[in-house]
Amino acid sequence: MLGFLRRISVIESVSYLALLVAVIVKRTGGTELGVQIIGPIHGVLFLAFVWAVLQTFKQIGWSFPRAVQAMVLGSLPLGGIWLERNWLAEAESDAG
């Protein structure tokens, strides 16, 4: 499950950046099609990320407050990538 959380953290961050680009395009007079397509995809990926954190945090020795911090990080642009590179990589090396 830790491997899934690591992957979904990165994928969710990339989708967030794609959504931000789509919003900028929409706001600068472009089409809103990107937001209509990427928005729901990002939403599902974020929910998968939260689910993965909730499924994994006890297995990797995190407290619930640390899991909440991870979810907050996942809600920030590039936060999921930072989380994967730091906390999750550390948890994986500790596990084995």
Backbone as JSON Lines, residues from 0, in Angstrom:
{"i":0,"aa":"M","n":[0.82,-1.2,0.0],"ca":[0.0,0.0,0.0],"c":[0.87,1.27,0.0]}
{"i":1,"aa":"L","n":[2.05,1.18,0.62],"ca":[2.94,2.33,0.64],"c":[3.37,2.71,-0.77]}
{"i":2,"aa":"G","n":[3.63,1.71,-1.6],"ca":[4.0,1.99,-2.98],"c":[2.89,2.71,-3.73]}
{"i":3,"aa":"F","n":[1.64,2.3,-3.5],"ca":[0.5,2.98,-4.12],"c":[0.43,4.42,-3.64]}
{"i":4,"aa":"L","n":[0.6,4.64,-2.35],"ca":[0.55,6.0,-1.81],"c":[1.65,6.86,-2.41]}
{"i":5,"aa":"R","n":[2.83,6.31,-2.57],"ca":[3.92,7.08,-3.19],"c":[3.56,7.48,-4.62]}
{"i":6,"aa":"R","n":[3.01,6.54,-5.37],"ca":[2.65,6.84,-6.77],"c":[1.5,7.83,-6.86]}
{"i":7,"aa":"I","n":[0.46,7.63,-6.06],"ca":[-0.7,8.52,-6.14],"c":[-0.34,9.92,-5.66]}
{"i":8,"aa":"S","n":[0.62,10.05,-4.75],"ca":[1.06,11.38,-4.3],"c":[1.63,12.19,-5.47]}
{"i":9,"aa":"V","n":[2.45,11.54,-6.27],"ca":[3.07,12.22,-7.41],"c":[2.03,12.49,-8.49]}
{"i":10,"aa":"I","n":[1.21,11.5,-8.8],"ca":[0.2,11.66,-9.86],"c":[-0.79,12.77,-9.49]}
{"i":11,"aa":"E","n":[-1.21,12.8,-8.23],"ca":[-2.14,13.83,-7.77],"c":[-1.51,15.21,-7.88]}
{"i":12,"aa":"S","n":[-0.24,15.34,-7.55],"ca":[0.45,16.63,-7.66],"c":[0.54,17.1,-9.11]}
{"i":13,"aa":"V","n":[0.84,16.17,-10.0],"ca":[0.91,16.52,-11.42],"c":[-0.47,16.95,-11.93]}
{"i":14,"aa":"S","n":[-1.52,16.25,-11.49],"ca":[-2.87,16.64,-11.93],"c":[-3.24,18.02,-11.38]}
{"i":15,"aa":"Y","n":[-2.77,18.32,-10.17],"ca":[-3.03,19.65,-9.59],"c":[-2.36,20.73,-10.44]}
{"i":16,"aa":"L","n":[-1.12,20.5,-10.83],"ca":[-0.43,21.47,-11.68],"c":[-1.13,21.62,-13.03]}
{"i":17,"aa":"A","n":[-1.58,20.51,-13.6],"ca":[-2.31,20.58,-14.87],"c":[-3.6,21.37,-14.7]}
{"i":18,"aa":"L","n":[-4.28,21.18,-13.58],"ca":[-5.5,21.94,-13.32],"c":[-5.2,23.43,-13.17]}
{"i":19,"aa":"L","n":[-4.11,23.77,-12.5],"ca":[-3.74,25.18,-12.37],"c":[-3.47,25.8,-13.74]}
{"i":20,"aa":"V","n":[-2.79,25.07,-14.61],"ca":[-2.55,25.56,-15.97],"c":[-3.87,25.75,-16.7]}
{"i":21,"aa":"A","n":[-4.77,24.8,-16.56],"ca":[-6.07,24.89,-17.23],"c":[-6.87,26.1,-16.72]}
{"i":22,"aa":"V","n":[-6.78,26.38,-15.43],"ca":[-7.47,27.55,-14.86],"c":[-6.86,28.84,-15.41]}
{"i":23,"aa":"I","n":[-5.54,28.89,-15.52],"ca":[-4.89,30.08,-16.08],"c":[-5.33,30.29,-17.53]}
{"i":24,"aa":"V","n":[-5.37,29.21,-18.3],"ca":[-5.82,29.31,-19.7],"c":[-7.25,29.83,-19.74]}
{"i":25,"aa":"K","n":[-8.11,29.3,-18.89],"ca":[-9.52,29.73,-18.85],"c":[-9.62,31.2,-18.49]}
{"i":26,"aa":"R","n":[-8.87,31.63,-17.49],"ca":[-8.96,33.02,-17.0],"c":[-8.33,34.03,-17.95]}
{"i":27,"aa":"T","n":[-7.48,33.58,-18.84],"ca":[-6.84,34.5,-19.79],"c":[-7.54,34.49,-21.14]}
{"i":28,"aa":"G","n":[-8.77,34.06,-21.14],"ca":[-9.56,34.13,-22.36],"c":[-9.59,32.88,-23.2]}
{"i":29,"aa":"G","n":[-8.97,31.84,-22.72],"ca":[-8.98,30.58,-23.46],"c":[-10.22,29.78,-23.15]}
{"i":30,"aa":"T","n":[-10.18,28.55,-23.54],"ca":[-11.31,27.66,-23.34],"c":[-11.36,27.12,-21.91]}
{"i":31,"aa":"E","n":[-12.54,26.8,-21.45],"ca":[-12.65,26.18,-20.13],"c":[-12.76,24.66,-20.23]}
{"i":32,"aa":"L","n":[-12.54,24.12,-21.4],"ca":[-12.61,22.67,-21.59],"c":[-11.59,21.94,-20.73]}
{"i":33,"aa":"G","n":[-10.39,22.5,-20.59],"ca":[-9.35,21.88,-19.77],"c":[-9.8,21.73,-18.32]}
{"i":34,"aa":"V","n":[-10.43,22.77,-17.78],"ca":[-10.91,22.72,-16.4],"c":[-12.03,21.68,-16.28]}
{"i":35,"aa":"Q","n":[-12.9,21.63,-17.28],"ca":[-14.01,20.68,-17.24],"c":[-13.52,19.24,-17.31]}
{"i":36,"aa":"I","n":[-12.41,19.0,-17.96],"ca":[-11.88,17.64,-18.07],"c":[-10.95,17.32,-16.89]}
{"i":37,"aa":"I","n":[-10.0,18.2,-16.63],"ca":[-8.98,17.92,-15.61],"c":[-9.53,18.06,-14.2]}
{"i":38,"aa":"G","n":[-10.48,18.95,-13.98],"ca":[-11.04,19.17,-12.64],"c":[-11.57,17.89,-12.0]}
{"i":39,"aa":"P","n":[-12.48,17.19,-12.66],"ca":[-12.99,15.94,-12.06],"c":[-11.92,14.86,-11.9]}
{"i":40,"aa":"I","n":[-11.0,14.79,-12.85],"ca":[-9.91,13.81,-12.74],"c":[-9.07,14.1,-11.51]}
{"i":41,"aa":"H","n":[-8.72,15.36,-11.33],"ca":[-7.94,15.75,-10.15],"c":[-8.72,15.45,-8.88]}
{"i":42,"aa":"G","n":[-10.02,15.72,-8.87],"ca":[-10.83,15.45,-7.69],"c":[-10.8,13.98,-7.3]}
{"i":43,"aa":"V","n":[-10.93,13.1,-8.27],"ca":[-10.89,11.66,-7.99],"c":[-9.49,11.26,-7.5]}
{"i":44,"aa":"L","n":[-8.46,11.81,-8.12],"ca":[-7.1,11.49,-7.69],"c":[-6.83,11.97,-6.27]}
{"i":45,"aa":"F","n":[-7.36,13.14,-5.92],"ca":[-7.17,13.63,-4.55],"c":[-7.89,12.73,-3.55]}
{"i":46,"aa":"L","n":[-9.1,12.3,-3.89],"ca":[-9.82,11.38,-3.01],"c":[-9.07,10.06,-2.86]}
{"i":47,"aa":"A","n":[-8.47,9.58,-3.95],"ca":[-7.67,8.35,-3.88],"c":[-6.45,8.56,-2.98]}
{"i":48,"aa":"F","n":[-5.86,9.73,-3.06],"ca":[-4.72,10.08,-2.21],"c":[-5.12,10.07,-0.73]}
{"i":49,"aa":"V","n":[-6.23,10.73,-0.4],"ca":[-6.7,10.77,0.99],"c":[-7.01,9.35,1.47]}
{"i":50,"aa":"W","n":[-7.68,8.56,0.65],"ca":[-7.99,7.17,1.01],"c":[-6.7,6.4,1.27]}
{"i":51,"aa":"A","n":[-5.69,6.58,0.42],"ca":[-4.43,5.87,0.58],"c":[-3.72,6.29,1.86]}
{"i":52,"aa":"V","n":[-3.76,7.57,2.2],"ca":[-3.16,8.02,3.46],"c":[-3.86,7.35,4.63]}
{"i":53,"aa":"L","n":[-5.2,7.35,4.6],"ca":[-5.96,6.75,5.69],"c":[-5.74,5.24,5.81]}
{"i":54,"aa":"Q","n":[-5.48,4.59,4.71],"ca":[-5.24,3.15,4.72],"c":[-3.82,2.8,5.17]}
{"i":55,"aa":"T","n":[-2.9,3.75,5.04],"ca":[-1.48,3.46,5.21],"c":[-0.87,4.02,6.5]}
{"i":56,"aa":"F","n":[-1.41,5.08,7.05],"ca":[-0.68,5.82,8.08],"c":[-0.31,4.98,9.3]}
{"i":57,"aa":"K","n":[-1.15,4.09,9.73],"ca":[-0.81,3.26,10.9],"c":[0.26,2.24,10.55]}
{"i":58,"aa":"Q","n":[0.21,1.69,9.34],"ca":[1.19,0.69,8.91],"c":[2.6,1.26,8.88]}
{"i":59,"aa":"I","n":[2.72,2.55,8.6],"ca":[4.06,3.14,8.5],"c":[4.44,3.9,9.77]}
{"i":60,"aa":"G","n":[3.62,3.77,10.82],"ca":[3.97,4.34,12.11],"c":[3.67,5.81,12.29]}
{"i":61,"aa":"W","n":[2.76,6.35,11.48],"ca":[2.39,7.75,11.65],"c":[1.26,7.87,12.66]}
{"i":62,"aa":"S","n":[1.23,8.98,13.37],"ca":[0.09,9.32,14.21],"c":[-1.0,9.91,13.3]}
{"i":63,"aa":"F","n":[-2.22,10.0,13.84],"ca":[-3.29,10.61,13.04],"c":[-2.98,12.07,12.7]}
{"i":64,"aa":"P","n":[-2.45,12.88,13.64],"ca":[-2.09,14.26,13.26],"c":[-1.08,14.32,12.1]}
{"i":65,"aa":"R","n":[-0.14,13.38,12.08],"ca":[0.83,13.35,10.96],"c":[0.11,13.0,9.66]}
{"i":66,"aa":"A","n":[-0.87,12.1,9.72],"ca":[-1.65,11.77,8.53],"c":[-2.42,12.99,8.04]}
{"i":67,"aa":"V","n":[-2.97,13.76,8.96],"ca":[-3.69,14.98,8.58],"c":[-2.71,15.97,7.93]}
{"i":68,"aa":"Q","n":[-1.51,16.08,8.48],"ca":[-0.49,16.95,7.87],"c":[-0.19,16.49,6.44]}
{"i":69,"aa":"A","n":[-0.11,15.18,6.24],"ca":[0.15,14.65,4.9],"c":[-0.98,15.02,3.95]}
{"i":70,"aa":"M","n":[-2.23,14.95,4.44],"ca":[-3.36,15.32,3.58],"c":[-3.34,16.81,3.25]}
{"i":71,"aa":"V","n":[-2.94,17.62,4.22],"ca":[-2.82,19.07,3.95],"c":[-1.73,19.3,2.91]}
{"i":72,"aa":"L","n":[-0.6,18.63,3.06],"ca":[0.46,18.75,2.06],"c":[-0.04,18.36,0.67]}
{"i":73,"aa":"G","n":[-0.85,17.31,0.62],"ca":[-1.4,16.87,-0.66],"c":[-2.35,17.87,-1.28]}
{"i":74,"aa":"S","n":[-2.86,18.79,-0.48],"ca":[-3.77,19.8,-1.03],"c":[-3.03,21.05,-1.51]}
{"i":75,"aa":"L","n":[-1.71,21.04,-1.42],"ca":[-0.9,22.15,-1.89],"c":[-0.22,21.79,-3.21]}
{"i":76,"aa":"P","n":[-0.04,22.77,-4.1],"ca":[0.7,22.46,-5.32],"c":[2.1,21.94,-4.98]}
{"i":77,"aa":"L","n":[2.49,20.86,-5.55],"ca":[3.76,20.18,-5.34],"c":[3.91,19.57,-3.95]}
{"i":78,"aa":"G","n":[2.9,19.68,-3.1],"ca":[2.97,19.11,-1.77],"c":[3.06,17.6,-1.79]}
{"i":79,"aa":"G","n":[2.34,16.97,-2.69],"ca":[2.38,15.52,-2.8],"c":[3.75,15.01,-3.24]}
{"i":80,"aa":"I","n":[4.39,15.76,-4.12],"ca":[5.73,15.38,-4.56],"c":[6.71,15.53,-3.4]}
{"i":81,"aa":"W","n":[6.6,16.63,-2.64],"ca":[7.45,16.8,-1.47],"c":[7.23,15.67,-0.48]}
{"i":82,"aa":"L","n":[5.97,15.34,-0.25],"ca":[5.62,14.27,0.67],"c":[6.24,12.94,0.23]}
{"i":83,"aa":"E","n":[6.13,12.63,-1.04],"ca":[6.68,11.38,-1.57],"c":[8.19,11.35,-1.44]}
{"i":84,"aa":"R","n":[8.86,12.43,-1.74],"ca":[10.32,12.48,-1.7],"c":[10.88,12.49,-0.29]}
{"i":85,"aa":"N","n":[10.12,12.93,0.67],"ca":[10.64,13.07,2.03],"c":[10.02,12.05,2.98]}
{"i":86,"aa":"W","n":[8.8,12.27,3.42],"ca":[8.2,11.41,4.43],"c":[7.97,9.99,3.94]}
{"i":87,"aa":"L","n":[7.48,9.83,2.71],"ca":[7.17,8.49,2.24],"c":[8.43,7.69,1.87]}
{"i":88,"aa":"A","n":[9.42,8.36,1.31],"ca":[10.69,7.69,1.03],"c":[11.34,7.25,2.34]}
{"i":89,"aa":"E","n":[11.24,8.09,3.36],"ca":[11.78,7.74,4.69],"c":[11.02,6.55,5.27]}
{"i":90,"aa":"A","n":[9.71,6.55,5.14],"ca":[8.9,5.44,5.67],"c":[9.24,4.14,4.95]}
{"i":91,"aa":"E","n":[9.48,4.22,3.65],"ca":[9.83,3.01,2.91],"c":[11.21,2.49,3.31]}
{"i":92,"aa":"S","n":[12.16,3.39,3.52],"ca":[13.49,2.94,3.94],"c":[13.46,2.36,5.35]}
{"i":93,"aa":"D","n":[12.61,2.91,6.21],"ca":[12.44,2.38,7.57],"c":[11.8,0.99,7.55]}
{"i":94,"aa":"A","n":[10.89,0.79,6.59],"ca":[10.17,-0.48,6.5],"c":[11.03,-1.6,5.97]}
{"i":95,"aa":"G","n":[12.05,-1.2,5.22],"ca":[12.78,-2.29,4.84],"c":[13.64,-2.52,3.77]}
